Every structure is written in C-alpha cells, then in structure tokens.
Amino acid sequence: MSKQQFSTIEREAIFVAYGKRCAYTREPLDFATFHIDHILPESLSEDPARFEEFRKLLNIGEFNLRGFGNLVPCKPEINLQKGHLILEQAHVHYFLGIAASKTTAIEKNIALISARNTKGKALILLQRCLDAGQLTVKEVADLLNKYQDDTEEIFSLMVSMQFADETEVSVLAKSDLETVKDLPIKFGRNDHIDGLNLINSHGERQYVRTCRQYIEAVKTGFHPSCGFDIKMAAYFEHYCGLLLALEVATIPTKSYISTPYVSIANMNLMPFVLFPQLGDTVIPEEGTYQYQIDKKNLRVCNVTSNSFNVETEYMGHSLIEAVRADFNNDGIEDVLCLEYCYATKGTLGFGGIKILTRLSPTGHFELAIPEIWGVDDLVEALCRRA
C-alpha cells in the first residue's frame, strides 16, 4: 500500500495528462477508482542501499521516487498485481521515459485546475446559496458587483465540451476561451474524422480542425461543400457559437428562468415560431410546442430536464441547453441552446445555436438576439453590438 497521498487536484492533473487511460494497458480509466502507481516501488526509499544499486543499474542519476517522473495512472487490478515488484530494466526505462514526458503537462494541469477551482469557488457557493433560497438574485448580483475586480466571470456548462485530444470542458472562464479555441474538435462518435474540408466561391479548399481555424475560415468566405460536411460542421457551429457568445456574456442581475426554475423542456413555454420551417412543409406558426403536440402535429422523440427532440412529418428539431448567462447585456438571464435541425425523410441536417430569454415570470421563451443559426450570423450580430 502506497504511503504517498495525492490531492484531488494532483489526481485530476495526472488523470488528464495521460488521456484518462492506464499507462500500462492503455485502457480507459474511471476517475473515481483509478490508482497511481510508482514505476520504481516507493518502498525503495526505505532501503537506500538497494535504491542506489538500482539507480546505478538503470543509469538514471538523481531521482525522486515520489516525483511525477515516477508516477503513472493505472487500473486498480494492475497496481495490486504489480505491488512492490520491479519491472525488467527495459520496461522500467520505457515507462520512466513516458512519465518524464508527462511531467510538464501534469504541472501545467495542476496550475490550471488550481486556478479554475479558486476562481470558481465563490460563484459556486453563491449559486448554491441562491438555489437554497439563502440569497436573492439581487443579493448575489450585489456581491458579484462588489467583488468583480477580484474575480473572473466563470460559466458552468450544462453539457460538457469534448475534444479529440480527450480534453473535456465543463467550466469555462473568459480567460480560458482563447485556449479552448485551439483544441481539436471531436465529431461525436465519428472517430475516423479528424477535421473538415471547407470551400469558397473560387473553389479553394481549407482544412480545419479547431474552432479558431473554423471561425477564421467562415469569416473569409469558406463553407461546407456537401450535405455530409454540413452535418459535420454542426459540431463546429455548436462549439464556436458557444465560445463566441461567451466572449460577450456577463453575469445576469435577474432571471425568469432560474427563479423559479424553468427550461426549454417546458413545452408550454416554447412558441412554435422557433420550429424550423423549410420548403412546402410549413405548419402554421401558432401556439406553443405543447399546443402542436396536443394537435398531433408534433411528436416528442426525447425529452430531458434541459433538452428535447421533436418531429413533424417532415422536419426534426433538437435543442439542448448549454449555458445560462446574460448574452445581450440587458441584465436578464438568457440560455444558449445547441440546435440541430434535420429532414425526417431525407439527408438534410444542419446545426447552430439559439439564444433564448424570458422577460417575465409569466412570459414565453423568445429570442434574446435576432435569429441566429450559424457562426457567420453570430459574428455579424456580435459585431453590430460592439
């Protein structure tokens, strides 16, 4: 049993640096149960002569048995089976080399996680007090205003962002946005795709993998060239739209969606004018989603506490709440939704974002910013605001 104790931050930093996989088997790890193994047994610290013998045999110079250069994440059964055994010399060199290459990443992760936790504690505490009724929205707003020079605006995502390098983002501070723009996009379960080809009106092509690359390409007139690429571009549209919107987002001073709590899953609050209407398949834009469901014009395919997927005979509409904040600077809380629209009898599919608000305790959801679908629309809207 290891005597060395690890903080939650150190465990997370090591877990992330190794891609959430066992260093020995490369199998996925569970954060709650994974072990941290000492490549050279920690017990060697209690036998200096034997440690010196191995150090010279391996030609490793000065060495810290409890340092990150000797630590790897692994599956519990592997660690228990290995125990105090010392691997063959070639294997020791191999895994020590891997550990050495991860040291800088682990140290960087510790700094980032510590900064994230420090910045987030106050807001998380205030949110809990607000949810418990211990503070009013105004009191929370007053506290945030009082300490805004000492804290950053941090936003908790209702759906985490997942990237191809296995980075997962569930909390975003404004200072993190530029870094996240350079992470490679993950196309859902399409692991065979690592990027997207775009084309412009001159037939020139551009290959993009990150949000920054996609945003710049769209600004200069590039776009997906076929139906499949349009579908895959939805992953970019969702993440890029989210990052761009958070650049101008602020903490709201009042909310009609959090107090009391309502969500887009409250179909009676969703006006049907928000449903995508294409071609000759138009349904009269009357009432709410619930009204259309009751009229048998709309079928519910799936619904959760913060998302839904509904279909008419010809069109499907999916909305997922991603983050709540004030996106139009009116002090009222809005909700940014990831949107996907598709033909039920064809291959058409496209995605973007919608930013919705609710302006009174009895009001319906409505658009907080004029109709936004894609990144180019959002860039234009935000430029007008600036």
matplotlib code that plots the C-alpha trace (Angstrom):
import matplotlib.pyplot as plt

x = [0.0, 1.4, 2.2, 2.2, -1.0, -2.4, -4.7, -7.8, -6.0, -3.0, -5.1, -7.0, -3.8, -2.3, -5.5, -5.9, -2.2, -2.4, -5.5, -7.7, -6.0, -4.0, -0.3, 0.3, -2.7, -3.9, -7.5, -9.9, -9.8, -12.6, -11.6, -13.2, -11.3, -8.0, -4.7, -1.4, 1.5, 5.2, 7.1, 10.1, 8.5, 8.1, 9.4, 12.9, 13.0, 13.3, 16.3, 18.8, 21.5, 19.1, 17.8, 21.3, 22.0, 19.0, 19.7, 23.2, 22.0, 19.4, 21.7, 19.0, 21.0, 19.3, 15.8, 12.7, 10.7, 7.7, 8.0, 5.8, 8.6, 7.9, 4.1, 1.6, -2.1, -3.3, -6.1, -6.5, -6.0, -2.8, -1.4, -2.4, -0.9, 2.4, 2.8, 6.4, 7.8, 10.3, 9.8, 12.5, 15.1, 13.9, 10.3, 11.4, 13.3, 10.2, 7.7, 10.1, 10.5, 6.7, 6.4, 9.2, 7.5, 4.2, 5.8, 5.4, 1.8, 1.0, 2.5, 0.6, -2.6, -2.2, -1.8, -4.9, -7.0, -6.0, -6.8, -10.1, -11.1, -10.0, -12.0, -15.0, -15.5, -17.1, -19.5, -20.4, -21.1, -23.2, -25.2, -25.8, -27.0, -29.3, -30.7, -31.3, -33.1, -30.5, -29.7, -31.9, -30.8, -30.3, -28.1, -26.0, -25.7, -24.6, -21.9, -20.7, -20.6, -18.7, -16.0, -15.9, -12.4, -11.1, -12.9, -13.4, -16.7, -16.9, -19.7, -20.8, -21.7, -24.8, -23.3, -19.5, -17.4, -15.4, -12.4, -10.4, -7.3, -9.7, -9.9, -13.3, -14.5, -17.4, -16.5, -15.2, -13.7, -13.3, -9.6, -9.8, -11.7, -8.7, -7.0, -10.2, -10.4, -7.2, -8.3, -9.1, -12.8, -14.3, -17.0, -19.2, -18.7, -17.1, -13.5, -12.4, -12.8, -10.2, -11.1, -13.4, -12.8, -14.3, -14.6, -15.0, -16.6, -13.3, -13.1, -10.3, -10.3, -9.3, -8.9, -9.9, -9.6, -10.0, -12.7, -10.2, -9.5, -13.2, -14.1, -11.4, -12.3, -16.0, -15.1, -13.2, -16.0, -15.4, -18.2, -19.0, -19.3, -21.8, -24.6, -22.3, -19.9, -22.8, -23.8, -20.3, -20.0, -22.7, -20.0, -18.0, -21.2, -22.1, -18.7, -17.7, -21.0, -20.8, -17.2, -18.1, -21.2, -19.3, -16.8, -19.6, -21.6, -22.0, -23.5, -27.2, -28.8, -32.2, -33.7, -37.1, -35.7, -33.8, -36.2, -38.4, -36.5, -37.9, -36.2, -36.8, -38.3, -41.3, -43.0, -45.9, -43.3, -41.8, -43.5, -43.8, -42.4, -39.0, -39.5, -37.5, -39.8, -38.5, -40.0, -43.6, -43.9, -44.9, -47.2, -49.0, -46.8, -49.4, -49.3, -46.6, -44.8, -47.2, -50.2, -48.8, -48.2, -51.8, -52.9, -50.9, -48.8, -45.7, -44.3, -41.9, -39.0, -37.0, -37.1, -34.8, -34.7, -32.8, -33.3, -35.8, -36.1, -39.4, -40.5, -43.3, -43.9, -41.0, -38.7, -36.9, -35.8, -33.4, -32.4, -30.0, -29.4, -25.6, -25.1, -27.1, -25.8, -26.7, -25.8, -27.4, -26.4, -30.0, -29.3, -31.7, -30.6, -30.7, -30.0, -27.8, -29.0, -27.3, -29.7, -29.9, -32.5, -33.0, -35.3, -37.1, -37.4, -34.1, -30.4, -30.7, -29.2, -27.6, -26.8, -26.2, -27.2, -30.2, -30.1, -33.4, -34.7, -37.8, -38.7, -41.3, -42.4, -45.4, -43.8, -42.8, -39.3, -38.3, -35.1, -32.7, -30.6, -32.2, -32.4, -29.0, -28.2, -24.5, -21.2, -21.3, -24.6, -23.3, -20.1, -22.3, -24.6, -21.8, -20.0, -23.2, -23.4, -19.7]
y = [0.0, 3.4, 5.8, 8.8, 10.7, 12.6, 15.6, 15.6, 18.2, 16.1, 13.0, 15.0, 16.5, 13.1, 11.5, 14.2, 14.2, 10.5, 10.9, 9.2, 5.9, 3.3, 3.8, 0.1, -1.2, 2.0, 1.0, 3.8, 4.6, 5.6, 8.7, 7.6, 4.3, 4.6, 4.0, 6.0, 3.6, 4.2, 2.7, 2.1, 1.0, 3.6, 1.1, 1.6, 4.9, 2.7, 0.8, 3.5, 0.9, -1.1, 2.1, 3.3, -0.1, 0.2, 3.8, 3.0, -0.1, 2.0, 4.9, 7.4, 9.9, 11.9, 10.6, 11.4, 8.2, 10.4, 12.8, 12.9, 11.3, 8.0, 8.2, 6.7, 6.2, 2.6, 0.2, -0.9, -4.6, -3.8, -1.9, -4.5, -7.3, -5.3, -4.5, -3.9, -5.8, -4.1, -4.4, -5.6, -3.0, -2.3, -1.9, 0.4, 2.7, 2.7, 3.8, 6.2, 7.8, 8.2, 9.6, 12.1, 13.3, 13.9, 15.9, 19.3, 18.6, 17.4, 20.6, 22.7, 20.9, 21.5, 25.2, 25.3, 23.2, 25.2, 28.5, 27.1, 25.9, 29.2, 31.3, 29.0, 28.6, 31.9, 31.6, 28.0, 29.0, 31.9, 29.7, 27.2, 29.9, 31.2, 27.7, 27.2, 30.5, 31.8, 34.8, 36.6, 37.2, 40.9, 40.0, 37.7, 40.4, 42.9, 40.6, 39.9, 43.6, 44.3, 41.8, 41.9, 43.4, 40.4, 37.6, 36.4, 35.6, 31.8, 29.9, 26.4, 24.4, 22.2, 19.9, 19.4, 20.2, 17.1, 17.4, 14.9, 15.1, 13.8, 17.2, 17.7, 21.2, 21.7, 25.0, 28.0, 31.3, 34.0, 33.7, 30.1, 30.9, 31.5, 28.3, 26.2, 27.7, 25.9, 22.4, 19.9, 19.2, 15.8, 14.8, 12.8, 9.1, 9.7, 8.9, 8.3, 12.1, 14.5, 17.6, 19.2, 20.4, 23.8, 25.5, 29.1, 30.6, 30.3, 26.6, 27.0, 24.5, 24.8, 22.1, 23.0, 21.1, 23.8, 26.4, 29.2, 27.8, 27.4, 30.9, 32.5, 30.4, 31.3, 35.0, 34.8, 33.1, 29.4, 27.0, 23.2, 21.9, 19.0, 17.6, 15.4, 18.2, 20.5, 17.8, 17.5, 21.3, 21.3, 20.3, 23.4, 25.6, 24.5, 24.9, 28.0, 29.7, 28.9, 30.3, 33.5, 34.1, 33.7, 36.3, 39.0, 37.2, 38.6, 37.5, 38.4, 40.5, 38.9, 35.8, 34.4, 31.0, 30.2, 31.7, 29.7, 27.2, 26.5, 25.1, 24.7, 21.3, 23.2, 22.8, 25.2, 28.0, 27.4, 29.3, 27.2, 30.1, 28.7, 25.5, 25.3, 25.7, 24.7, 24.5, 23.5, 21.6, 24.6, 24.1, 27.3, 29.0, 29.2, 28.4, 26.6, 23.3, 21.8, 23.1, 21.5, 18.3, 18.3, 18.9, 15.8, 18.0, 17.4, 14.2, 14.0, 11.7, 12.5, 15.0, 15.6, 18.3, 20.6, 19.3, 17.9, 16.3, 16.7, 15.9, 16.8, 14.6, 16.2, 18.0, 17.2, 19.8, 19.2, 21.8, 21.3, 24.0, 24.6, 27.6, 30.3, 33.9, 37.4, 37.4, 40.7, 43.0, 43.7, 42.2, 39.3, 35.7, 34.0, 30.5, 29.5, 26.3, 24.0, 23.4, 20.7, 20.5, 17.7, 16.2, 13.1, 11.9, 12.8, 13.5, 17.2, 18.1, 21.3, 22.7, 26.1, 27.9, 29.8, 32.3, 32.4, 34.6, 35.0, 38.6, 38.0, 35.3, 34.5, 35.0, 32.5, 31.9, 34.2, 35.1, 37.2, 38.0, 38.2, 34.8, 33.1, 29.9, 29.7, 31.2, 33.7, 35.0, 35.2, 37.0, 39.6, 40.0, 40.5, 42.9, 45.0, 45.0, 46.0]
z = [0.0, -1.0, 1.8, -0.6, -0.5, -3.5, -3.5, -5.8, -7.9, -8.4, -9.2, -11.8, -13.3, -13.7, -15.0, -17.7, -18.7, -19.6, -21.6, -18.9, -19.8, -17.9, -18.6, -18.7, -20.7, -22.4, -21.3, -20.2, -16.5, -14.1, -12.3, -9.0, -8.8, -10.8, -8.9, -9.1, -9.3, -8.6, -11.5, -9.2, -5.9, -3.2, -0.8, -2.2, -0.2, 2.9, 1.6, 0.4, -0.5, -2.7, -4.3, -5.1, -6.6, -9.0, -9.7, -11.0, -12.8, -14.6, -15.1, -14.1, -12.0, -9.3, -8.9, -6.8, -6.2, -5.2, -8.2, -11.2, -13.2, -11.3, -11.2, -13.7, -13.6, -13.9, -13.4, -9.7, -10.5, -12.4, -9.4, -6.9, -9.0, -9.5, -5.8, -4.9, -7.9, -10.1, -13.8, -16.2, -17.0, -20.5, -19.3, -16.4, -18.9, -21.2, -18.6, -16.9, -20.3, -20.7, -17.1, -17.7, -20.9, -18.9, -16.0, -17.6, -18.6, -15.1, -13.6, -16.1, -15.3, -11.6, -12.2, -14.4, -12.1, -9.1, -10.8, -12.0, -8.6, -6.9, -9.4, -9.3, -5.6, -4.9, -7.8, -7.0, -3.3, -4.4, -6.8, -4.0, -1.7, -4.4, -5.2, -1.4, -1.1, 1.3, -1.1, -3.6, -7.2, -6.2, -3.3, -5.5, -8.1, -5.5, -4.2, -7.8, -8.5, -5.3, -6.0, -9.8, -9.7, -7.9, -9.6, -13.2, -14.8, -14.8, -16.6, -15.8, -18.9, -18.8, -21.4, -21.3, -24.4, -25.6, -27.8, -29.9, -27.6, -24.8, -23.1, -21.5, -20.5, -18.2, -16.6, -18.7, -17.5, -20.0, -19.7, -21.0, -24.2, -26.4, -25.3, -25.9, -29.5, -30.3, -29.2, -32.0, -32.5, -31.8, -34.2, -31.8, -32.4, -35.8, -34.6, -38.2, -38.9, -37.5, -39.4, -42.0, -45.6, -46.5, -49.8, -51.1, -54.2, -56.0, -55.5, -53.0, -50.1, -46.5, -43.9, -40.3, -37.0, -34.3, -33.5, -34.3, -37.7, -38.5, -37.3, -39.4, -42.4, -42.2, -41.9, -45.2, -47.1, -46.7, -46.1, -46.2, -49.7, -49.4, -47.2, -45.2, -44.5, -43.4, -40.9, -39.6, -39.4, -36.8, -34.2, -35.1, -35.2, -31.7, -30.1, -32.0, -31.4, -27.7, -27.4, -29.4, -27.3, -24.0, -25.1, -24.6, -21.9, -18.4, -15.1, -15.1, -12.3, -12.6, -14.0, -15.0, -16.0, -12.8, -10.2, -10.4, -12.5, -15.9, -19.0, -22.7, -21.8, -20.6, -24.0, -23.0, -22.8, -26.2, -29.0, -32.1, -34.2, -33.1, -35.0, -38.3, -41.3, -44.7, -48.2, -48.6, -45.3, -43.3, -40.3, -39.1, -36.5, -33.9, -30.2, -28.4, -28.9, -26.4, -28.4, -31.6, -29.6, -28.4, -32.0, -33.1, -35.4, -33.4, -32.0, -28.9, -29.6, -26.5, -23.6, -20.6, -17.9, -20.3, -23.8, -26.3, -29.7, -31.6, -35.1, -37.6, -40.5, -42.4, -40.0, -36.8, -34.2, -31.3, -28.7, -25.8, -23.1, -23.0, -20.7, -18.9, -18.8, -20.0, -23.7, -24.8, -21.9, -20.6, -17.1, -17.7, -17.8, -21.2, -22.2, -25.1, -26.8, -29.2, -32.1, -34.7, -37.5, -39.9, -42.5, -41.4, -44.9, -46.4, -45.7, -44.8, -41.4, -40.0, -36.6, -34.9, -31.8, -30.5, -27.6, -25.8, -23.0, -20.8, -19.9, -17.2, -14.7, -16.9, -20.4, -23.0, -24.2, -27.1, -29.0, -27.0, -30.1, -33.5, -35.3, -35.1, -36.8, -37.7, -36.7, -39.6, -38.3, -34.7, -35.8, -37.6, -34.6, -32.2, -34.4, -34.6, -30.8, -30.5]

ax = plt.figure().add_subplot(projection="3d")
ax.plot(x, y, z, "-o")
ax.set_aspect("equal")
plt.show()
